[in-house]
Amino acid sequence: MANINPYKVSKLIPLNDTIIVSEMYFGERISAGGIVLRNDDTKSAGIRPRWGKVYAVGPEQKEVKVGQYIMIAHGRWTRGIKIEDSEGEQIIRKVDPNDILLVSEYRDWE
């Protein structure tokens, strides 16, 4: 994480087609079939795409909207920045719009 104390924000407006996500999960997961997907330990075993919840989008972004969940190709996001908004403390990240693999209306993983 980039900062220890959260930045207090009332509204965040990304530029152009920028996508900001929150709720990215980096821990270990177990698939429905019992396969263990290791956490992101900076080794090849932890390299995989991640899901994140769309927190904010720029005015030119037409493919995703706030509240959707997107799967992002491995490593195509920035380091997290801790913010505090009306929802409480969160960690947000900017993702590369060209590396979105899937879009979902529901959180159905973990």
ZANULO-596642 format. One line per 8 residues: their letters; for each residue x, y, z of N, C-alpha, C. Coordinates in Angstrom, 1 decimal. Layout:
BEGIN
a> X/Y/Z/X/Y/Z/X/Y/Z | ...
//
This chain:
BEGIN
maninpyk> 0.8/-1.2/0.0/0.0/0.0/0.0/0.9/1.2/0.0 | 0.4/2.3/-0.7/1.2/3.5/-0.8/1.2/4.4/0.4 | 0.1/4.4/1.1/0.1/5.3/2.3/-0.5/4.6/3.5 | -0.1/5.1/4.7/-0.6/4.5/5.9/-1.9/5.1/6.3 | -2.0/6.4/6.3/-3.3/7.1/6.7/-4.1/7.3/5.4 | -5.4/7.0/5.5/-6.2/7.1/4.3/-6.5/8.6/3.9 | -6.6/8.7/2.5/-6.9/10.0/2.0/-8.5/10.1/2.1 | -8.9/11.3/2.6/-10.4/11.5/2.8/-10.9/12.1/1.4
vsklipln> -11.9/11.4/0.9/-12.5/11.8/-0.4/-14.0/11.9/-0.3 | -14.6/12.9/-0.9/-16.0/12.9/-1.0/-16.5/12.4/-2.3 | -15.8/12.7/-3.4/-16.1/12.2/-4.7/-14.9/12.0/-5.6 | -14.8/10.9/-6.3/-13.6/10.7/-7.1/-14.1/10.6/-8.5 | -13.5/11.4/-9.4/-13.9/11.5/-10.8/-12.6/11.1/-11.7 | -12.6/9.9/-12.2/-11.4/9.5/-13.0/-11.5/10.3/-14.4 | -10.4/10.4/-15.0/-10.3/11.1/-16.3/-10.4/10.1/-17.5 | -10.9/10.6/-18.6/-11.0/9.8/-19.9/-11.7/8.5/-19.7
dtiivsem> -11.0/7.3/-20.0/-11.6/6.0/-19.9/-11.1/5.2/-18.7 | -10.6/5.9/-17.8/-10.0/5.3/-16.6/-11.0/4.5/-15.8 | -10.5/3.4/-15.2/-11.4/2.5/-14.4/-10.7/2.4/-13.0 | -11.4/2.7/-12.0/-10.9/2.5/-10.6/-11.6/1.4/-10.0 | -10.9/0.4/-9.3/-11.6/-0.7/-8.7/-11.3/-0.7/-7.2 | -12.1/-1.4/-6.4/-11.9/-1.7/-5.0/-12.2/-3.1/-4.8 | -12.1/-3.6/-3.6/-12.4/-5.0/-3.2/-11.7/-6.0/-4.0 | -10.4/-5.8/-4.4/-9.6/-6.8/-5.1/-9.2/-7.9/-4.0
yfgerisa> -9.3/-9.1/-4.3/-9.0/-10.2/-3.4/-7.7/-10.9/-3.8 | -6.7/-10.9/-2.9/-5.4/-11.5/-3.2/-5.1/-12.8/-2.4 | -6.0/-13.2/-1.6/-5.7/-14.4/-0.8/-5.9/-15.7/-1.5 | -5.7/-16.8/-0.8/-5.8/-18.1/-1.4/-7.3/-18.4/-1.6 | -7.6/-19.2/-2.6/-9.0/-19.6/-2.9/-9.0/-21.1/-3.2 | -10.2/-21.6/-3.0/-10.4/-23.1/-3.3/-11.6/-23.1/-4.2 | -11.3/-23.8/-5.4/-12.4/-23.9/-6.4/-13.5/-24.9/-5.9 | -14.6/-24.9/-6.6/-15.7/-25.8/-6.3/-15.3/-27.2/-6.4
ggivlrnd> -14.3/-27.5/-7.2/-13.8/-28.9/-7.3/-12.7/-29.2/-6.3 | -12.4/-28.3/-5.4/-11.4/-28.5/-4.3/-10.0/-28.2/-4.7 | -9.7/-27.5/-5.8/-8.4/-27.1/-6.2/-8.0/-25.9/-5.5 | -6.8/-25.9/-4.9/-6.3/-24.7/-4.2/-5.6/-23.8/-5.1 | -6.1/-22.5/-5.2/-5.5/-21.5/-6.0/-4.7/-20.6/-5.0 | -3.4/-20.7/-5.1/-2.5/-20.0/-4.1/-2.7/-18.5/-4.2 | -2.3/-17.9/-3.1/-2.3/-16.4/-3.0/-1.2/-15.8/-3.9 | -1.2/-14.5/-4.0/-0.2/-13.8/-4.8/1.1/-13.7/-4.0
dtksagir> 1.9/-14.7/-4.1/3.2/-14.7/-3.4/4.4/-14.4/-4.2 | 4.1/-13.7/-5.3/5.2/-13.2/-6.3/5.9/-14.3/-6.9 | 5.4/-15.5/-6.9/5.9/-16.7/-7.6/4.9/-17.1/-8.6 | 5.3/-17.9/-9.6/4.5/-18.3/-10.7/3.2/-18.9/-10.2 | 3.2/-19.6/-9.0/2.0/-20.2/-8.5/0.9/-19.2/-8.2 | 1.2/-18.0/-7.9/0.2/-17.0/-7.5/-0.2/-16.1/-8.7 | 0.4/-16.3/-9.9/0.0/-15.5/-11.0/-1.3/-15.9/-11.6 | -2.3/-15.1/-11.5/-3.6/-15.3/-12.1/-4.4/-14.0/-12.2
prwgkvya> -5.4/-14.0/-13.0/-6.2/-12.8/-13.1/-6.9/-12.6/-11.7 | -7.4/-11.3/-11.5/-8.1/-11.0/-10.2/-9.4/-10.3/-10.5 | -10.3/-10.5/-9.6/-11.6/-9.8/-9.7/-11.5/-8.5/-8.9 | -12.2/-7.4/-9.3/-12.3/-6.2/-8.6/-13.7/-5.6/-8.8 | -14.2/-4.8/-7.9/-15.4/-4.1/-8.0/-15.2/-2.7/-8.6 | -15.9/-2.4/-9.6/-15.7/-1.0/-10.2/-16.2/0.0/-9.2 | -15.3/0.9/-8.8/-15.5/1.9/-7.9/-15.9/3.2/-8.6 | -15.2/3.6/-9.7/-15.5/4.8/-10.4/-15.0/4.6/-11.9
vgpeqkev> -15.6/5.3/-12.8/-15.2/5.2/-14.2/-15.1/6.6/-14.8 | -14.2/6.8/-15.7/-14.1/8.1/-16.4/-15.3/8.3/-17.4 | -15.5/9.5/-17.8/-16.6/9.9/-18.7/-16.6/9.2/-20.1 | -15.4/8.8/-20.5/-15.3/8.1/-21.8/-15.4/6.6/-21.7 | -15.5/6.0/-20.6/-15.5/4.6/-20.4/-17.0/4.1/-20.7 | -17.1/3.3/-21.7/-18.5/2.9/-22.1/-18.7/1.4/-21.9 | -17.7/0.6/-21.5/-17.8/-0.8/-21.5/-18.2/-1.4/-20.1 | -17.8/-0.6/-19.0/-18.2/-1.1/-17.7/-18.8/0.1/-16.9
kvgqyimi> -19.5/-0.3/-15.8/-20.1/0.8/-15.0/-19.9/0.5/-13.6 | -20.0/1.5/-12.8/-19.8/1.5/-11.3/-20.7/0.4/-10.7 | -20.1/-0.5/-9.8/-20.9/-1.5/-9.2/-20.7/-2.9/-9.8 | -20.2/-2.9/-11.1/-20.0/-4.2/-11.7/-18.7/-4.8/-11.2 | -18.5/-6.1/-11.4/-17.2/-6.8/-11.1/-16.5/-7.1/-12.4 | -15.2/-6.8/-12.4/-14.4/-7.1/-13.6/-13.2/-8.0/-13.2 | -12.9/-8.9/-14.2/-11.7/-9.7/-14.0/-10.6/-9.0/-14.8 | -9.5/-8.8/-14.2/-8.4/-8.1/-14.8/-7.2/-9.0/-15.0
ahgrwtrg> -6.5/-9.0/-16.1/-5.3/-9.8/-16.4/-4.3/-9.5/-15.3 | -3.5/-10.6/-14.9/-2.6/-10.5/-13.8/-1.6/-9.3/-14.0 | -1.5/-8.5/-12.9/-0.5/-7.4/-12.9/-0.9/-6.1/-13.6 | -2.1/-6.1/-14.1/-2.5/-4.9/-14.9/-3.3/-3.9/-14.1 | -2.8/-3.7/-12.8/-3.4/-2.8/-11.9/-2.3/-2.1/-11.1 | -2.6/-0.9/-10.6/-1.6/-0.2/-9.8/-1.6/-0.7/-8.4 | -0.6/-0.2/-7.6/-0.6/-0.5/-6.2/-1.8/0.2/-5.5 | -2.2/-0.3/-4.4/-3.4/0.3/-3.8/-3.1/1.6/-3.1
ikiedseg> -4.1/2.4/-3.0/-4.2/3.6/-2.3/-5.3/3.6/-1.3 | -5.1/3.8/-0.1/-6.1/3.7/1.0/-6.9/5.0/1.0 | -8.2/5.0/0.9/-9.0/6.2/1.0/-10.1/6.0/2.0 | -10.7/7.0/2.4/-11.8/7.0/3.3/-12.9/7.8/2.7 | -14.1/7.2/2.4/-15.2/7.9/1.8/-16.4/7.6/2.7 | -17.6/7.9/2.2/-18.8/7.7/2.9/-19.1/6.2/3.3 | -18.4/5.3/2.6/-18.6/3.9/2.9/-17.6/3.4/3.9 | -16.6/4.2/4.3/-15.5/3.8/5.2/-14.2/3.7/4.5
eqiirkvd> -13.2/3.0/5.1/-11.9/2.9/4.5/-11.9/1.8/3.4 | -11.3/2.1/2.3/-11.1/1.2/1.2/-9.8/1.3/0.5 | -9.4/0.3/-0.2/-8.2/0.4/-1.0/-8.6/0.4/-2.5 | -8.2/1.4/-3.2/-8.6/1.5/-4.6/-7.4/1.3/-5.5 | -7.6/0.9/-6.7/-6.5/0.7/-7.7/-7.0/1.1/-9.1 | -6.1/1.6/-9.9/-6.4/1.9/-11.3/-6.1/0.7/-12.1 | -7.0/0.3/-13.0/-6.7/-0.9/-13.9/-6.6/-0.4/-15.3 | -6.0/-1.2/-16.1/-5.8/-1.0/-17.5/-7.1/-1.4/-18.2
pndillvs> -7.8/-0.5/-18.9/-9.1/-0.9/-19.5/-8.9/-2.0/-20.6 | -7.7/-2.0/-21.2/-7.4/-3.0/-22.3/-7.2/-4.4/-21.8 | -7.1/-4.6/-20.5/-6.8/-5.9/-19.9/-8.0/-6.4/-19.0 | -9.2/-6.0/-19.3/-10.4/-6.5/-18.7/-10.7/-7.8/-19.4 | -10.8/-8.9/-18.7/-11.1/-10.2/-19.3/-12.6/-10.5/-19.3 | -13.3/-10.2/-18.2/-14.7/-10.6/-18.0/-15.4/-9.5/-17.2 | -16.7/-9.4/-17.3/-17.5/-8.5/-16.6/-18.7/-9.3/-16.0 | -19.0/-9.0/-14.7/-20.1/-9.7/-14.0/-20.9/-8.7/-13.2
eyrdwe> -22.2/-8.9/-13.1/-23.0/-8.0/-12.3/-23.0/-8.5/-10.8 | -22.5/-9.7/-10.6/-22.6/-10.3/-9.3/-21.2/-10.8/-8.8 | -21.0/-10.8/-7.5/-19.8/-11.4/-6.9/-20.0/-12.8/-6.6 | -19.4/-13.7/-7.4/-19.7/-15.1/-7.3/-18.5/-16.0/-7.3 | -17.4/-15.5/-6.6/-16.2/-16.2/-6.5/-15.8/-16.2/-5.0 | -14.6/-16.8/-4.7/-14.0/-17.0/-3.4/-14.4/-18.3/-2.8
//
